[in-house]
Amino acid sequence: MKKKHIVAALLSITSLTATAATDAAKLSLNRNNIKVWTYQTENNPVFQYKAETTFDVPLERAVAVVLDVERTPQWVPYVAKAQLLSRDEKKGEFTLYMLLDLPFPLKDRDLVIKGKMNKNADGSISIKNNAIKNSYPERPDVIRLNQYTGDWTFQRLTNNKVKVMTTGYADPAGSIPLSFVNMFVQQQPYQMLMKMKKEIYNPLYAQPHLPDLLK
């Protein structure tokens, strides 16, 4: 398989987003009610992305999908394992481990993510994720990623309609051609949101239960 597949894997992390300014963002894809913008920031040649869509479900149901760490491999491409390491619902903080299963001959990647969830003054809910250095055991056959940032924002439009926005960046930590990286940045968030459209209607989320600080 070609090395370009690593980019698809890295950018599919639940979660996945950049906080840099997007003034110069280019609308790269607009299909099936999903929009994807790509942009660059100073001193960073790798494109970052912002993507958004709407779902005809309550806000809480969409949030529950993203917070259900154990089911992440069911709808996020290339994620082989997602394990919740710790969660403090009072503080709205969590730590998780994620393993990315990449096509041969590429080495698999993994990372440890610290997340923070908040309910904002306008009623929207945000989840911010960043890679951290952690004592979680490293494997000799897997490359540990240390540069990743990702955000989700959920905005209630009506009682049964939510706007979902995600932005992200990940350094693939390897000799991957920059042209491949930037070519596939626009495709991966689109594929992820398309799969989320199916997962969000899973009966598991018919009566979502969110942490108290998000209610």
C-alpha positions as CSV (number, residue, x, y, z in Angstrom):
1,M,0.0,0.0,0.0
2,K,1.2,3.6,-0.6
3,K,2.5,5.7,2.1
4,K,-0.3,8.2,1.6
5,H,-2.6,6.0,3.7
6,I,-0.8,7.0,6.9
7,V,-2.2,10.5,6.5
8,A,-5.7,9.2,6.3
9,A,-5.1,7.3,9.5
10,L,-3.6,10.2,11.4
11,L,-6.2,12.7,10.5
12,S,-9.0,10.3,11.5
13,I,-8.2,10.4,15.1
14,T,-11.5,11.0,17.3
15,S,-10.8,13.9,17.3
16,L,-8.6,15.7,15.7
17,T,-8.4,19.8,15.4
18,A,-6.3,22.9,15.2
19,T,-6.7,26.2,17.0
20,A,-4.8,28.3,14.6
21,A,-6.5,31.2,12.8
22,T,-8.3,30.1,9.6
23,D,-8.6,33.4,7.8
24,A,-6.8,32.1,4.8
25,A,-8.7,28.8,4.7
26,K,-9.7,27.4,1.3
27,L,-12.9,25.5,0.8
28,S,-11.5,22.2,-0.5
29,L,-14.6,20.0,-0.5
30,N,-18.3,20.5,-0.3
31,R,-20.3,17.3,-0.7
32,N,-23.2,15.5,1.0
33,N,-23.7,18.4,3.4
34,I,-20.1,18.2,4.6
35,K,-17.7,21.1,4.1
36,V,-13.9,20.8,4.5
37,W,-11.5,23.8,4.5
38,T,-7.7,23.4,4.5
39,Y,-5.2,26.0,5.6
40,Q,-1.6,26.5,6.6
41,T,-0.1,28.4,9.6
42,E,3.3,30.1,9.9
43,N,6.3,27.7,10.1
44,N,4.1,24.7,9.4
45,P,4.1,23.3,5.9
46,V,1.5,20.6,6.6
47,F,-2.1,21.6,5.9
48,Q,-4.5,21.7,8.7
49,Y,-8.3,21.3,8.3
50,K,-11.6,22.5,9.5
51,A,-14.8,20.5,8.7
52,E,-18.4,20.9,9.5
53,T,-21.8,19.3,8.9
54,T,-25.2,19.0,10.5
55,F,-27.1,16.0,11.8
56,D,-30.9,15.7,12.4
57,V,-30.5,14.6,16.0
58,P,-30.3,16.3,19.4
59,L,-26.9,17.8,20.3
60,E,-26.5,15.3,23.2
61,R,-26.7,12.3,20.8
62,A,-23.8,13.7,18.6
63,V,-21.7,14.4,21.7
64,A,-22.3,10.9,23.0
65,V,-20.9,9.3,19.9
66,V,-17.5,11.2,20.2
67,L,-17.3,10.5,24.0
68,D,-17.9,6.8,23.5
69,V,-14.1,6.0,23.3
70,E,-14.4,2.2,23.1
71,R,-16.5,2.4,19.9
72,T,-14.1,4.8,18.1
73,P,-12.7,2.0,15.8
74,Q,-16.2,1.4,14.5
75,W,-16.4,4.7,12.7
76,V,-13.0,6.3,12.6
77,P,-10.9,4.8,9.8
78,Y,-7.6,3.1,10.7
79,V,-8.1,3.3,14.5
80,A,-7.5,-0.2,15.7
81,K,-7.8,0.4,19.4
82,A,-9.1,3.2,21.6
83,Q,-8.8,2.8,25.3
84,L,-9.9,5.2,28.1
85,L,-7.1,5.5,30.6
86,S,-8.7,7.9,33.0
87,R,-11.8,10.2,33.2
88,D,-12.7,12.9,35.7
89,E,-16.3,13.9,34.9
90,K,-16.3,16.7,37.5
91,K,-13.3,18.4,35.9
92,G,-14.3,17.4,32.4
93,E,-10.9,15.8,31.7
94,F,-9.9,12.5,30.3
95,T,-6.9,10.6,29.0
96,L,-7.0,7.9,26.3
97,Y,-4.7,5.7,24.3
98,M,-5.1,5.2,20.6
99,L,-3.5,2.7,18.2
100,L,-3.5,3.2,14.5
101,D,-3.3,0.2,12.3
102,L,-1.6,1.2,9.1
103,P,-1.2,-0.8,5.8
104,F,2.1,-2.7,5.2
105,P,4.9,-1.7,4.9
106,L,4.2,1.3,7.1
107,K,4.7,1.0,10.8
108,D,1.7,1.5,13.0
109,R,1.4,4.6,15.1
110,D,0.0,5.3,18.6
111,L,-0.5,8.2,20.9
112,V,-1.8,9.2,24.3
113,I,-4.3,12.0,24.3
114,K,-5.5,14.3,27.0
115,G,-8.9,15.8,26.4
116,K,-11.0,18.6,28.0
117,M,-14.8,18.9,27.6
118,N,-16.7,22.1,28.3
119,K,-20.2,23.5,28.0
120,N,-19.8,27.1,26.8
121,A,-21.8,30.2,27.6
122,D,-23.8,30.0,24.4
123,G,-24.9,26.4,25.1
124,S,-22.5,24.8,22.7
125,I,-20.2,21.9,23.8
126,S,-16.5,21.7,23.0
127,I,-14.0,18.9,23.3
128,K,-10.3,19.8,23.0
129,N,-7.7,17.1,22.5
130,N,-3.9,17.2,22.6
131,A,-1.2,14.5,22.4
132,I,0.8,14.3,25.6
133,K,3.9,12.4,26.8
134,N,2.8,9.6,29.1
135,S,4.2,6.6,30.8
136,Y,2.0,4.3,28.8
137,P,4.3,1.6,27.5
138,E,5.8,2.1,24.0
139,R,6.1,-0.8,21.6
140,P,9.3,-1.2,19.5
141,D,7.2,-1.9,16.3
142,V,5.0,1.2,16.8
143,I,5.9,4.9,16.3
144,R,4.7,7.1,19.1
145,L,3.2,10.4,18.0
146,N,3.8,13.5,20.1
147,Q,2.3,16.3,17.9
148,Y,-1.4,16.2,17.6
149,T,-4.2,18.6,18.4
150,G,-7.9,18.2,17.7
151,D,-11.2,19.9,18.6
152,W,-14.9,19.1,18.3
153,T,-17.6,21.8,18.7
154,F,-21.3,20.9,18.9
155,Q,-23.9,23.7,18.4
156,R,-27.6,23.2,18.9
157,L,-29.6,24.5,16.0
158,T,-33.0,23.1,17.0
159,N,-34.1,20.4,19.5
160,N,-33.4,17.8,16.8
161,K,-30.6,19.4,14.8
162,V,-27.0,19.9,15.6
163,K,-24.1,21.5,13.8
164,V,-20.8,19.6,14.3
165,M,-17.5,21.2,13.6
166,T,-14.0,19.6,13.8
167,T,-10.6,21.0,13.1
168,G,-7.3,19.2,13.3
169,Y,-3.6,18.6,12.8
170,A,-1.3,15.6,13.3
171,D,2.4,15.2,12.5
172,P,2.8,11.7,11.0
173,A,6.3,11.4,12.6
174,G,8.0,9.7,9.7
175,S,9.4,10.2,6.2
176,I,6.1,10.8,4.4
177,P,6.2,13.0,1.3
178,L,4.6,16.4,2.1
179,S,2.7,16.3,-1.1
180,F,0.9,13.1,0.0
181,V,0.1,14.6,3.4
182,N,-1.5,17.8,2.0
183,M,-3.3,15.9,-0.7
184,F,-5.2,13.8,1.7
185,V,-5.9,16.2,4.5
186,Q,-9.1,17.3,2.8
187,Q,-10.4,13.8,2.3
188,Q,-10.0,12.3,5.7
189,P,-12.3,14.5,7.7
190,Y,-14.9,14.1,5.0
191,Q,-14.7,10.3,5.3
192,M,-14.9,10.5,9.1
193,L,-18.0,12.6,9.2
194,M,-19.7,10.4,6.6
195,K,-19.1,7.4,8.8
196,M,-20.3,9.4,11.8
197,K,-23.6,10.0,10.0
198,K,-24.3,6.2,10.3
199,E,-22.9,5.7,13.8
200,I,-25.0,8.5,15.2
201,Y,-28.2,6.6,14.5
202,N,-26.9,3.5,16.4
203,P,-29.6,2.6,19.0
204,L,-26.9,2.9,21.7
205,Y,-27.3,6.6,21.5
206,A,-31.0,6.9,21.6
207,Q,-31.0,8.0,25.2
208,P,-27.5,9.6,25.6
209,H,-26.2,10.2,29.1
210,L,-23.6,13.0,29.3
211,P,-21.4,14.1,32.2
212,D,-23.2,16.6,34.5
213,L,-21.0,19.5,33.5
214,L,-22.2,19.2,29.9
215,K,-25.9,19.3,30.9
